[in-house]
Amino acid sequence: MRLVTPGDSAPASVNKYLLPGESQVITVRRHPAILMLPVGLVLGGLILAGVLANATEGAGNVIWWGWLALLAWFVWQVADWSVDYFVITNQRMILTTGIITRNVAMMPLAKVTDMSYQRSIAGRLLGYGEFVLESAGQDQAFRTVDYLPYPDQLYVEVCEMIFPAKAKPAPPPPDPVEGVKVQLGEVLGELREMQGRLDTESDPTVADRLRTELRELRDEMERLRGELVGARESGADEGPDGADPGRSRRDDDWDVL
């Protein structure tokens, strides 16, 4: 009663129904709650057989043989449950049932148009649910799958396979011209701040240090302006009419400096 991932070993009774290149994604047995009715019948039959055997003289053997037949039927139901699987591969859903007469029903994932699941009060208490499938075709190999364990988790995983999320479009590549403009704007702001400090500085030592830093900022600005010219010449920021839309009042400020 566990979800089987592609790397896990799955029963051979399931593997033989897979196509070449087809891989298992989820494999589960029915929830053991499907055996509640057989268990109840066996226990109830045991109590009833004991009462009747004590109340009836000479028919005890017949009553106990009848209960043993009921017990054999219960063992058959358990064996049948142990070989039934609900399998979801990367291409289809498969439901295998039966021991002597083996039934294999399948539905391609591409044909499933809708899927819901239902949980009764007993299902919510014991942890099982029922899937209801809708197909685009008229004939369906199976429409409902009951007594499925982990219904919430299973429902979400199956829906993700049937209705995969559309991939988000990749963001546009960054504009190299705009990136250089941002850097130039930052350098221009530092230049103006440094020039203002230099104009008001009276200490010669500090003023010499500020002039050195100012020259370095101007060199950095010239380097960035060269990158900007190269990006514009490559056509990264050229308008449809051949004009230069990147030219602005800030460019005039850089020309002045």
N, C-alpha and C positions, 0 to 999 in steps of 0.2 A: 504494500500500500504506500508506495513512494513514487515520486516523479523520477523517471529515468532520463538522464541527459545523454547526448550522443556518445560521450566517452565511456559510459557504463555498459556493462554486459547485460543484454536483454535476453529473454527466453528464446530458445530456438524455434518454438512454435509461432513466434512473431516474426523472427528474422526471415523465415522462408517465404513470407508473403511480400517482402520488400523488393522493389525493382532495382536494377543496377543504377548506382548513383543516388539512390534514395536513402536518407538517413533518418533515424528516429530522433524525435525531439522530446516527446512525452509518452510514457507508457505507464498505465495504472490498471490495477484490478478494480472490480466493483467494491464498494464499501461492504464490510462484513455484515452490515445491518440487513443486507438482502437475505441473510440466513435466519433472521429473527422468526419468521413463520415456521420453517422446519424445526428450529430449536423448540419453539413453543409446542408444536405438535408432538414431538418426541417426549418432552417432559410431561405434557398433559396426558399422552397415551400411557406413560409409565404409571402415573398416579391412577388413571382409570383402570389399567390392567391389574394393579395391586388391589384395588377395591373390588373389582369383579371377581378376581381369583379367590378372594376370601369369602365373598358372598355366594359364589356358585360352586357347588360340589361336582367334581368330575369334569369340568370344562376349563380347569386351570391351564392345562398344557396348550389347548387351542388358543386361549387368550394370550399366553406369553409368546407363542409362535407368531401371532398377529402383531404383537409389539415388536418382535425381532424383525419382522418384515418392514415395519415402519422405521426402525433404526437403520436397516439397510438402505432404505430410500433416503434417509437423512445423510448417510455417508456418501451416497451418489450425488446429492445436491452439493455437498462440500467439495467433492472432487470436480464437479462441473464448475463451481465458482473459482476454483484454483487455476483453471486453464482459460478462463475468459479474460480478455484484455481489451482495453480501449486505448488505441495507439494513434498518435498524431505525428506524422512525419513532416518533412519540408514540402511535401506535395499533396497529401491527402489525409483524411481521417479513416481509420480502420477499426471495426468492431468485430472481434472474434468470439464465437460462442459454440458450445457443444463439445462432447467428448467423442462419441461414436460418429454421429452425424455432425461434421464440422461446418459451421456457417461463417462466412467471411463477408461482411458488408463494408463497403467503402464509399467515400464521397470526396471528390477533389476539393481542395481548399478554394480554388478559383471559382467554384460554382456556389459556394456558400454566400448568400446575400444578407442573411441576418441570423443572429444566434442570441438566445436568452437562456436563463436558467431559473428554475423554481426550487424553493426550499419549503417543505412543510414544517410543521412544528416539530415533528420527530426528527426531520432532517437537520433542523437548526440545533436540536439538542445533541444529536449523535454525530453531526459533522458530515452530512452528505447532501447532494443536490441532484437535480435532473436538468439536463441540457435539452433545449428545443431548437432544432436547426431548420432553417428555411433555405431552399435551393432555387436556383434560376430555372431548373428543368421541371418537367411535369412529374416524372417518376423519381423517387428517392429511395436509395437502398435502406436508409434508416432516417427517421425524423426525430426520435427521442432517445436519449441515453440516460437511464435512471441509475440511482445509487452510485453516483460518482463521488469519490473522496476529494478533499481539498477544493470544494466548489468555487470559492472566491478566487484563490490563486490560479486554479485551472482556467477559470473563465477569463481572467485578465490575460494570461499567457496565450490562450487560443485566439482571443480577439486581436492581440498584437500580431499574430501570424496571419490571420485572415484579412485584417484591415491595417496594414503597416502604415506607420506615420510617414507622411510625405517629407522628403528631405528638404531642409531649408536651403534656399539659394545662397551660394557663397557670397560673402560681402565683396563689394568692388575693391580692386587693388588701390592702395593709397596713392594719392596724387603727389608725385615727387616735387612739383613746383610749390604746392601748398605747404609741404613739409619744410622746404627751404625758406619760404616766406615767414613761417612761424619762428624759425630760428633767427632769421634776420630781425624780426620784430623784437625778440628778446635782447639781441645784441644792441639794437638801436636804443632800447630803453636803458640798458646799462651804460651806454655811451653818454646819453644825456645826463644821467645821474652822476657819472664820474666827472663830466665837464662842469656841472654845477658845484660839486665839492672842490674841484680844482680852482674855480674862480673865487671861492671864499676862503681857501686855505692860506694861512699866513706862515706856517712853519715850512722852511725850505726843504727839509728832509722828507716830510710827508708829501709835499708838492712834487718832488722828484719821483717818489714812488707812485703817486697818482698818474704822472705823465707816462711812466713806463707801462702801467696797466692800461692806460688809455691807448697807447700805441698798439698793445697786444689786441685790444678789442677791435681797433680799426683794421688790423691785419686779418682778424677772424671775420670781420664784416666783408672785407674784400674777397676772402676765400669763398664765403657763402654767396656773394654776388656773382662770382664766376660760376658756381654750381647752378645758380638760377638762370644765367644766360645760356649755359649748356643745355639745361632742361627745356628751355623755351625753343632753342634751335632744333631740338629733337622732335618738336611738334607736340610735346605732352600738354602744353597749355595754349595751343593755338585755336582760335575760334573758327567757325565755319566760313567766315568771309576773309580769313587771313589776318584779321586784326589781332592785337595782343590784349586779351581781356584781363591779364594779370597786372597790367599797368595801373597804378593808383596813386593817390596823393602821397602814400607812404614811400613809394618809389622815388618821388621827387625829393623827399627828405633824405633818402640815402644818397642821391646824386649830390645834394648840397654838402653832405659830410665827405 
